[in-house]
Amino acid sequence: MNNISQIHEHVNTLLSEATRTFAPSTALYYKSCCAAILRYYEMNNINELSDSVSSSFIAVQDLRFRNGEIGRKFHSTLIKTIGLLHEYENTGAIVWKRRLSVKPPLKEFEQPYQGFIDTLTNDLSSGSIRMMALYSKQLLLHLIERKHYNFSKVGLNDIQQFLVSAGSKHRGNISNVIWVIKRFFKYLNECHISELSIEHMIGNVGPRRIKALPCLSENEVSDLLSSADLKTKCGKRDYAIISIALSTGLRCCDIIGLKFSSIDWHSDTITISQQKTGNILTLPFDGVAGNAIADYILTARPQSDEPYIFLRTCRPYTRLKNTFAGSTIIRWLKNAGISREAHDGKTFHALRRTVGTRLIESGADLSMTAQILGHIQIDSTRRYISLSEQGLRDCCLPISEFAVLRRELR
C-alpha cells in the first residue's frame, strides 16, 4: 500500500488505538501532523507516498524552522510523523518506541564537526565528549543563523557574539564553553579548514569561586525519607531513588539509568558505567535501598519491556530523563518541610555530598572516599572535607607557636 490517503487513514486509526502508549493529547498532536503532511501531498497533486516528496517536505519544514515560522517541537514531530507513515508503508504496522528529536541540519559543517568529535574518543571521558559535542554544535548552529555555511568568512566577531549569547545560558560554566570553542578551532586550524586562530584572541575566564555547599543533616535525611508517599506508585519510585542515592552516593543520571542487569541481588551490589566518566563502578547497597527497589519493581513499576528500572508513571512508559532531578528534588524538599533557596546547594547532588561527608566523618580516607564516589581526581573529593566540622578541625594549625602580644589574650 502506498496511497497517501489510505496510509494516513490507517495511521490515524492506529494512533487512536494506541491508548497504552500515547496520551490522548499526544495522539491528537500526531494526527494534526499527519493532516499537515497529507495537505502537502494534495497541494502538489501527488497521491502516492514517496521518499522524494517526503524529503522535499522535510526541506520545507527545515526552512520554516530556521525562519522562525514553526517551533522546535512542531518541527521535530512533523519529521517523526513522516517516519511513521513510511514505516507503515514498508511493514504494514508501527512499532511504538521513543523517537529522538530531529535537530536542525549542520549542512557543510557536518563533516568537520564529526571529524572533531571522532578525535576525542580516546582522549576524554564520555561526559566531556558530550559537552564538547553540545557546545561545538551550538556554535555551528549559531553560525548558520548568521548565514555562514562554511568557515571562509567566519570572523572573531561571530565567535564573540556566540559567547555573548551563550553567557546568559551558561553563567556557571562559560569557561567550559570557551575551552570547547578554543579546542574546536585548534582542530580546524590543524586540518586547514579554518585560518581563524582564536587561542590568543579570547582570554581565559578567571577561575570560578568554589562554594562550600551543604549536605543534609541526619534530621533532614530522615524527614526526606519519611515524606515519600508509599501508597502511590510515584511515591514508591521516588523513595527507591532517594534510598539508592543515600546508600551509594550515585549521581542522579546513573540512578535513573540503572537497568535490571545492573543489580546483583546475590551480592547486593550495583555495577554501572558512570555516565560522567565512563568508568566502571561497583558499589554495595544497604537493606533499605534494596527493599525499596524490590517494592517498586514488584508493586509500582508499569508493565513495560524497557530494560531500565525506573520509568515514567504516565504513558509512554519510558526511562526518566536526565532533567528529572532538577524539578523533583524541589518537590521532595517541600514535602519534607526542608527550607530551600536558590543556589543554596540543596539539589539532588546534596544527597551525594551527604554520603561523601558521612564517609569522611566516619574516618574513611580521601582515596577510599574517591573510589566509592567514582572520582577520577582526588581533588574533587577534597571538597567534602569542608562540609565536615571534624575535618575542618583537623586542618586547623595550632596557635601555641605564635607569640601573644596582648596581655588580655595570654
Number of C-alpha atoms within 10 A of each C-alpha: 12 15 13 21 15 14 22 19 14 16 23 20 12 13 21 15 13 14 13 10 17 19 16 13 9 14 19 15 15 21 20 16 20 22 15 14 22 18 12 15 20 14 9 9 9 14 14 16 21 15 11 9 15 19 13 12 17 17 13 11 19 20 13 14 18 15 11 10 11 14 12 17 11 15 21 19 20 23 20 17 20 19 15 21 24 20 15 18 20 12 10 13 15 17 9 12 10 10 10 9 13 14 11 15 13 15 12 13 18 13 10 16 18 12 13 21 15 12 12 15 11 9 10 14 17 18 14 18 20 14 15 23 18 13 19 22 17 15 20 22 22 17 21 19 12 11 10 17 17 16 16 11 12 17 13 14 9 16 17 13 14 17 18 12 11 18 15 10 11 13 9 10 13 19 18 16 21 20 15 20 21 19 17 21 20 19 18 20 15 10 13 10 14 17 17 18 15 18 15 8 11 14 10 12 12 7 7 10 6 7 10 13 17 20 24 19 11 11 9 16 19 12 17 22 17 13 17 20 15 17 9 12 17 19 17 22 26 23 26 26 21 24 25 24 24 23 21 23 24 23 22 22 17 16 24 19 22 19 18 13 12 17 20 12 11 6 9 14 17 21 16 21 15 20 17 17 16 14 14 11 15 16 18 16 21 14 12 14 21 19 13 20 22 14 18 23 18 9 11 20 21 20 9 12 8 14 15 18 24 27 24 16 16 13 14 18 21 21 19 18 12 13 10 14 17 13 11 14 19 18 11 21 18 14 15 18 13 16 11 13 8 7 8 12 17 21 22 20 20 20 26 22 25 24 23 29 25 18 19 22 17 9 11 14 11 19 14 14 22 19 16 19 21 23 16 12 11 15 11 13 22 16 17 26 20 17 21 20 11 13 16 11 10 10 10 8 8 7 8 7 7 7 8 11 8 7 6 6 6 7
